[in-house]
Amino acid sequence: MSPKSRELSDRGLAWDQEYGEIRAYTTSYRGDIDRGVRFLLGYLATHRETIDGPIVDCGCGIGRNAIPLAQEGHQVIGLEHSAVALHLLQERLGEGALAGTLTTQQHDLNEPLPIEDDFAAAVLDITAVDNLVDAELRRGYGREVGRILMPGGVVIVVTFARNDGYYGPWLKSSPWREEGVVEDPNTGIRNKLFTANELDAVFAPPLVREVGSTLVFIDDAAGVTWTRRFLMHIYRNQGYSVPDD
Ligand SMILES: C[S@@+](CC[C@H](N)C(=O)[O-])C[C@H]1O[C@@H](n2cnc3c(N)ncnc32)[C@H](O)[C@@H]1O
């Protein structure tokens, strides 16, 4: 592990505290599948497509997406750096349940992904990439997502917009304002807030954005209700070799 990555990963212990005792975010305890995943499945259905191959869930947390997808019969690999989250996921699963369809691995997304080339039919990044606050490592992660996706494979990314009602106001006083990074005083967790172009620069060719929208909804964080603004993008690996005429 590089020194830079190690420092970031140490800071990631804040996520253990979030899952263990703070629980400021609904994703730390809510069990319903994310709207981004539902959006991806609906989008594919309108194109008469299904996810035909393994799914890698980056930053899988307590498995709110990985578990139901595995229950539907998908092969799912959950990558997550928080040992506490993985423990909670296992508790939700129960002993041995879903063996063979859902596997998890403790992994820091700042590091190369422990998955072979062209492996996944779909990658889920549901509010994970925003945790990668180092621009260079974040771009490296985007390249890794492109590497593990099979040609034609898709990635759904749901992440925080610059004007998100919860995180956005902290930008003004943030020492990392220029980079669009804030530290949540409720949890000590740092997050990158994105413009659509910044997100496209992370998930860059061979990944190409097929759909992009801003999702506005009301949600709870730190026990208060906020107007949330998320970016929801679907990228596809266009890494086909295009035959010459
Ligand atoms: C907001 S939660 C979302 C969890 C899950 N995707 C969901 O939809 O419920 C962000 C997750 O990313 C994980 N995470 C943050 N930084 C990470 C890193 N560097 N490597 C791996 N996982 C990370 C956190 O521990 C947390 O579980």
PDBQT file of the ligand as one rigid body, heavy atoms in Angstrom, charges set to zero:
ROOT
HETATM    1  C1  LIG A 301     -22.545   6.056   1.811  1.00  0.00    +0.000 C 
HETATM    2  S1  LIG A 301     -21.951   4.425   2.047  1.00  0.00    +0.000 S 
HETATM    3  C2  LIG A 301     -22.833   3.554   0.768  1.00  0.00    +0.000 C 
HETATM    4  C3  LIG A 301     -22.861   2.068   1.000  1.00  0.00    +0.000 C 
HETATM    5  C4  LIG A 301     -23.598   1.252  -0.070  1.00  0.00    +0.000 C 
HETATM    6  N1  LIG A 301     -23.023   1.440  -1.382  1.00  0.00    +0.000 N 
HETATM    7  C5  LIG A 301     -25.075   1.598  -0.072  1.00  0.00    +0.000 C 
HETATM    8  O1  LIG A 301     -25.605   1.987  -1.128  1.00  0.00    +0.000 OA
HETATM    9  O2  LIG A 301     -25.694   1.440   0.956  1.00  0.00    +0.000 OA
HETATM   10  C6  LIG A 301     -20.272   4.504   1.356  1.00  0.00    +0.000 C 
HETATM   11  C7  LIG A 301     -19.526   3.203   1.517  1.00  0.00    +0.000 C 
HETATM   12  O3  LIG A 301     -18.242   3.275   0.878  1.00  0.00    +0.000 OA
HETATM   13  C8  LIG A 301     -17.281   2.692   1.746  1.00  0.00    +0.000 C 
HETATM   14  N2  LIG A 301     -15.967   3.258   1.432  1.00  0.00    +0.000 N 
HETATM   15  C9  LIG A 301     -15.578   4.523   1.623  1.00  0.00    +0.000 A 
HETATM   16  N3  LIG A 301     -14.296   4.680   1.232  1.00  0.00    +0.000 NA
HETATM   17  C10 LIG A 301     -13.862   3.476   0.805  1.00  0.00    +0.000 A 
HETATM   18  C11 LIG A 301     -12.626   2.992   0.309  1.00  0.00    +0.000 A 
HETATM   19  N4  LIG A 301     -11.576   3.788   0.174  1.00  0.00    +0.000 N 
HETATM   20  N5  LIG A 301     -12.531   1.695  -0.017  1.00  0.00    +0.000 NA
HETATM   21  C12 LIG A 301     -13.606   0.872   0.136  1.00  0.00    +0.000 A 
HETATM   22  N6  LIG A 301     -14.809   1.254   0.607  1.00  0.00    +0.000 NA
HETATM   23  C13 LIG A 301     -14.931   2.551   0.929  1.00  0.00    +0.000 A 
HETATM   24  C14 LIG A 301     -17.766   3.061   3.133  1.00  0.00    +0.000 C 
HETATM   25  O4  LIG A 301     -17.206   2.279   4.159  1.00  0.00    +0.000 OA
HETATM   26  C15 LIG A 301     -19.255   2.876   2.972  1.00  0.00    +0.000 C 
HETATM   27  O5  LIG A 301     -19.625   1.548   3.222  1.00  0.00    +0.000 OA
ENDROOT
TORSDOF 0
